[in-house]
Amino acid sequence: MLKSMPQRAPSLYIHVPFCTSKCGYCAFNSFSGLDSLKDAYVEALIVDLKESLKNTPALSSIFIGGGTPNTLESKHYVRIFHTIATHTIATQNIEITLEANPDLITKEWCQTLKALGANRLSLGVQSFFADKLKFLQREHSQQDIFKALDIAHSCGFDHLSIDLIYNTPLDTPTRLKAECMQANTLPIDHLSAYSLTLEDNTRLVKSTAPSALLNADSTLQNILKNLGFTPYEVSNYAKPYQVQHNLGYWAGARIWAVGLGLWGA
């Protein structure tokens, strides 16, 4: 007789659509220049959270993505986390992740989020090369990356991760290896790597030819595997941490999604 898998507690995804600028490759539901709407947006999130969590006894993970979640201030997250705590309970060892941009990381913000229960930070690094950051229309520098990770690490986050973008016209096998080796020196236990996709409604699609780098996916995966990053999902590598929120999608867990333009599963 087949045994059914134990049912996971639901996960919660919260969308923060605000950005300081729109990156050239970004086709996500995000907007710059709308800072005046942050307070009103958080008020709407509170209403959405109360309704979504009404019949949810427990959560296994919380993921706050964007946009750029660290464009919201500490005061906003105090309200958000208070609402979540009031209307549901956390399972033991709940994973609470926030995405963040390196140039907007501050010690005060990290300390507040850590005190509220956040235990994982995912930084949108994308590249360590200045020319590639400029091509991708990112606002941070290499030094911002190191500073942000130092702050987050010193504030006691249990898990730190970075995103990298590859398969751009500026990539070569040598440069990909250099970026992966740089990532390997950082205090991270996870890495996400995304092949550049030129979406129709992005600025880069109008000015960028497809990459001529052959076998970029296998090249990057082999480099990362040799450095001890184990692939466990399409774009994600554990060293050794596997993100529970990601695994929940693959396990068919129920996802409560709140925020602009989202739907749950």
Buried (B, 14 or more C-beta within 10 A) or exposed (E): EEEEEEEBBBBBBBBBBBBEEBBBBBBBEBBBEEEEEBBEBBEBBBEBBBEBBEEBEEBBBBBBBBBBBBBBBBEBBBBBBEBBEEBBEBBEEBBBBBBBBBBBBEEEBBBBBBEBEBBBBBBBBBBBBEEBBEBBBBBBBBEBBBBBBBBBBEBEBBBBBBBBBBBBBBBEBEBBBBBBEBBBEBEBBBBBBBBBEBEEEBEBBEEBEEBEBEEBEEBBBBBBEEBEBEBBBEBBBBBEBBBBBBBBBEBEBBBBBBBBEBEEE
